[in-house]
Amino acid sequence: MTTRTARKRVTAKGRPARQVPARGPAVAAPTSLLPSLARHQTLEELAYRDIRQAIMAGRLAPGERIVATTIAAAAGISRIPVMQALRRLESDGFVRITPHKDVVVTSLSAGEFRERFLMMAALESLCVREARERITPELIGRLRALQKEMAVSRTAGDAARAVAADSEFHRLLWEASGLRQVVQTLQNIWDRGEYYRVIMHARRGGFARESLAEHELILRALEERNFEQAARAIEHHRMHAMGRLAHTT
């Protein structure tokens, strides 16, 4: 019998036993250790997304009270993941939670509106300056297509469709910068204003004619590779958008 054969363990039925590697104790996957916690994390994420979308779409309007137990009962889940989602939304600025746990959709004052538009103007112009090496003819072509989509949507009086194209237009410029944290900040500010933008554009014919003209100035500057001019055009666009929003919502 060879040494290798001698070392081989044999089961009672004569078959070699399964060899177990000489390793430390196996570590169970987190989901098998805490299955209920894993489920709550999933439910929390779903609740977060659904409530955030309801706020953005205006189904939960600024100043409206949110009752966690009511939402949980309607969804057939416990109150815990809903409250966890609401705490995340509070940290994002979408809701306010009082010491007595009342939850209200955030309403923005005139001062808060102004501060947010100032932030967007500064960060969007920064993105354009940082993106100069990534502003390709292909990207400009996509921006042109979105500009056309906004114009068509205005003609159709479809504010939601126009606002979606407008969101994509700006998001492409942000992402071209490669500044991930800046993009995340901008997206959060943008999402909080979705409800107000849809109302404003709807009251101005489906999409603001002034916005289309301001986008055109941005596009022309990008096509000419005049990035400083493009950055100034974006600042101009954002601050004028603040004025339009203040007068039509």
C-alpha positions as CSV (number, residue, x, y, z in Angstrom):
1,M,0.0,0.0,0.0
2,T,1.4,3.3,-1.0
3,T,1.7,6.2,1.4
4,R,-1.0,8.1,-0.4
5,T,-3.3,5.1,-0.1
6,A,-2.6,4.7,3.5
7,R,-3.5,8.3,4.2
8,K,-6.8,8.1,2.5
9,R,-9.8,7.7,4.9
10,V,-12.5,5.2,3.9
11,T,-16.1,5.3,4.9
12,A,-18.0,2.3,6.2
13,K,-19.3,1.6,2.6
14,G,-15.8,1.6,1.2
15,R,-16.1,5.1,-0.4
16,P,-13.5,7.8,0.3
17,A,-14.8,10.3,2.7
18,R,-15.1,13.9,1.6
19,Q,-11.9,15.8,2.3
20,V,-12.3,18.9,4.4
21,P,-9.6,21.6,3.8
22,A,-7.6,22.5,6.8
23,R,-9.0,26.0,7.4
24,G,-10.4,27.9,10.2
25,P,-14.1,27.7,11.2
26,A,-16.5,28.7,8.4
27,V,-18.2,32.1,8.6
28,A,-21.9,32.1,7.8
29,A,-23.1,34.7,5.3
30,P,-24.7,37.7,7.0
31,T,-28.1,36.9,5.5
32,S,-28.1,33.4,7.1
33,L,-27.1,34.8,10.4
34,L,-29.6,37.6,10.5
35,P,-32.3,36.9,8.0
36,S,-34.9,39.2,9.5
37,L,-32.4,42.1,9.5
38,A,-31.6,41.4,5.8
39,R,-35.3,41.6,5.0
40,H,-35.7,44.8,6.9
41,Q,-32.8,46.4,5.0
42,T,-34.5,45.4,1.7
43,L,-37.8,46.7,2.9
44,E,-36.2,49.9,4.1
45,E,-34.6,50.5,0.7
46,L,-37.9,49.9,-1.1
47,A,-39.8,52.2,1.4
48,Y,-37.1,54.9,0.9
49,R,-37.3,54.8,-2.9
50,D,-41.1,54.8,-2.9
51,I,-41.6,57.6,-0.4
52,R,-38.9,59.7,-2.1
53,Q,-40.5,59.2,-5.5
54,A,-43.9,60.2,-4.1
55,I,-42.4,63.4,-2.7
56,M,-40.7,64.2,-6.0
57,A,-43.8,63.6,-8.0
58,G,-45.9,65.7,-5.6
59,R,-48.1,62.8,-4.4
60,L,-46.8,63.8,-1.0
61,A,-46.8,67.6,-1.1
62,P,-44.6,70.0,0.9
63,G,-46.0,70.5,4.4
64,E,-48.0,67.2,4.3
65,R,-47.8,64.9,7.3
66,I,-46.6,61.3,6.7
67,V,-47.9,58.7,9.1
68,A,-45.5,55.8,9.2
69,T,-48.0,53.3,10.7
70,T,-50.4,54.1,7.9
71,I,-47.8,53.6,5.2
72,A,-46.6,50.3,6.8
73,A,-50.1,48.9,7.1
74,A,-50.9,49.8,3.5
75,A,-47.7,48.0,2.3
76,G,-48.2,45.1,4.6
77,I,-44.9,45.5,6.5
78,S,-43.8,46.6,9.9
79,R,-43.3,50.2,11.0
80,I,-39.6,49.7,11.5
81,P,-38.3,49.8,7.9
82,V,-40.6,52.7,7.1
83,M,-39.2,54.8,10.0
84,Q,-35.7,53.8,8.9
85,A,-36.5,55.0,5.4
86,L,-37.9,58.3,6.8
87,R,-34.8,58.9,8.9
88,R,-32.7,58.5,5.7
89,L,-35.1,60.9,3.9
90,E,-34.6,63.4,6.8
91,S,-30.9,63.3,6.4
92,D,-31.4,63.9,2.7
93,G,-33.6,66.9,3.5
94,F,-36.9,65.5,2.1
95,V,-38.7,65.4,5.4
96,R,-38.5,66.8,8.9
97,I,-39.1,64.6,12.0
98,T,-40.1,66.3,15.2
99,P,-39.2,65.1,18.7
100,H,-42.6,63.6,19.0
101,K,-41.9,61.6,15.8
102,D,-44.3,63.5,13.5
103,V,-43.0,63.4,10.0
104,V,-43.7,66.3,7.6
105,V,-42.6,66.7,4.0
106,T,-40.1,69.6,3.9
107,S,-41.3,73.0,2.7
108,L,-38.6,75.3,1.5
109,S,-38.6,79.0,2.5
110,A,-37.5,81.7,0.1
111,G,-34.1,81.8,1.7
112,E,-33.7,78.0,1.4
113,F,-34.6,78.1,-2.3
114,R,-32.1,80.8,-2.9
115,E,-29.3,79.0,-1.1
116,R,-30.0,75.8,-3.1
117,F,-30.0,77.6,-6.4
118,L,-26.7,79.3,-5.4
119,M,-25.2,75.9,-4.6
120,M,-26.4,74.5,-7.9
121,A,-25.1,77.4,-9.9
122,A,-21.6,77.1,-8.3
123,L,-21.4,73.3,-8.6
124,E,-22.8,73.1,-12.1
125,S,-20.3,75.6,-13.4
126,L,-17.6,73.7,-11.6
127,C,-18.7,70.5,-13.4
128,V,-18.4,72.2,-16.8
129,R,-14.9,73.5,-16.1
130,E,-13.8,70.1,-14.9
131,A,-15.4,68.3,-17.9
132,R,-13.6,70.2,-20.6
133,E,-11.6,67.1,-21.7
134,R,-14.8,64.9,-21.7
135,I,-17.0,67.2,-23.7
136,T,-17.0,65.2,-26.9
137,P,-19.0,65.7,-30.1
138,E,-21.0,62.6,-29.1
139,L,-21.9,64.1,-25.8
140,I,-22.9,67.4,-27.4
141,G,-25.1,65.3,-29.8
142,R,-26.9,63.7,-26.9
143,L,-27.4,67.1,-25.3
144,R,-28.8,68.4,-28.6
145,A,-31.2,65.5,-28.8
146,L,-32.5,66.2,-25.3
147,Q,-32.9,69.9,-26.2
148,K,-35.1,68.8,-29.1
149,E,-37.0,66.5,-26.8
150,M,-37.8,69.5,-24.5
151,A,-39.0,71.6,-27.4
152,V,-41.3,68.8,-28.7
153,S,-42.6,68.3,-25.2
154,R,-43.3,72.0,-24.8
155,T,-45.3,72.0,-28.0
156,A,-47.3,69.0,-26.7
157,G,-47.8,70.7,-23.3
158,D,-46.2,67.7,-21.6
159,A,-44.4,69.2,-18.6
160,A,-43.4,65.8,-17.0
161,R,-41.7,64.6,-20.3
162,A,-39.9,67.9,-20.7
163,V,-38.7,68.0,-17.1
164,A,-37.4,64.4,-17.5
165,A,-35.4,65.5,-20.6
166,D,-34.2,68.6,-18.8
167,S,-33.0,66.4,-15.8
168,E,-31.0,64.2,-18.2
169,F,-29.5,67.2,-20.0
170,H,-28.0,68.5,-16.8
171,R,-27.1,65.1,-15.4
172,L,-24.9,64.4,-18.4
173,L,-23.0,67.6,-17.9
174,W,-22.5,66.8,-14.2
175,E,-21.3,63.3,-14.8
176,A,-18.9,64.4,-17.5
177,S,-16.9,66.2,-14.7
178,G,-16.0,62.9,-13.0
179,L,-16.7,64.6,-9.6
180,R,-18.7,61.9,-8.0
181,Q,-19.5,63.6,-4.7
182,V,-20.4,66.8,-6.5
183,V,-22.8,64.8,-8.7
184,Q,-24.4,63.2,-5.7
185,T,-24.9,66.5,-4.0
186,L,-26.4,68.1,-7.2
187,Q,-28.7,65.1,-7.7
188,N,-30.0,65.3,-4.2
189,I,-30.7,69.1,-4.5
190,W,-32.3,68.5,-8.0
191,D,-34.6,65.7,-6.7
192,R,-35.9,67.8,-3.9
193,G,-37.0,70.5,-6.4
194,E,-38.7,68.1,-8.9
195,Y,-42.2,68.8,-7.6
196,Y,-41.7,72.6,-7.9
197,R,-40.1,72.3,-11.4
198,V,-43.0,70.3,-12.8
199,I,-45.5,72.9,-11.5
200,M,-43.5,75.8,-12.8
201,H,-43.0,74.4,-16.3
202,A,-46.6,73.3,-16.5
203,R,-47.7,76.9,-15.8
204,R,-45.3,78.2,-18.4
205,G,-46.7,76.2,-21.4
206,G,-45.4,72.7,-20.7
207,F,-41.8,73.9,-20.5
208,A,-40.3,77.4,-20.0
209,R,-39.4,79.0,-23.3
210,E,-36.7,80.9,-21.4
211,S,-35.1,77.6,-20.3
212,L,-34.8,76.5,-23.9
213,A,-33.1,79.7,-24.9
214,E,-30.7,79.4,-22.0
215,H,-29.8,75.8,-22.9
216,E,-29.1,77.0,-26.4
217,L,-26.5,79.5,-25.0
218,I,-24.9,76.6,-23.1
219,L,-24.8,74.4,-26.1
220,R,-23.3,77.0,-28.4
221,A,-20.5,77.7,-25.9
222,L,-19.8,74.0,-25.6
223,E,-19.7,73.5,-29.4
224,E,-17.2,76.4,-29.6
225,R,-15.2,74.8,-26.8
226,N,-15.5,78.0,-24.8
227,F,-15.9,76.4,-21.4
228,E,-15.7,79.6,-19.4
229,Q,-18.5,81.0,-21.4
230,A,-20.4,77.7,-20.9
231,A,-19.9,77.9,-17.2
232,R,-21.2,81.5,-17.1
233,A,-24.2,80.5,-19.2
234,I,-25.0,77.7,-16.7
235,E,-24.8,80.1,-13.8
236,H,-27.0,82.6,-15.7
237,H,-29.5,79.7,-16.5
238,R,-29.7,78.5,-12.9
239,M,-30.2,82.0,-11.3
240,H,-32.9,82.9,-13.8
241,A,-34.6,79.6,-13.2
242,M,-34.7,80.5,-9.5
243,G,-36.5,83.7,-10.4
244,R,-39.0,81.9,-12.7
245,L,-39.7,79.3,-10.0
246,A,-40.3,82.0,-7.4
247,H,-42.8,83.8,-9.6
248,T,-44.8,80.7,-10.8
249,T,-45.2,78.3,-7.9
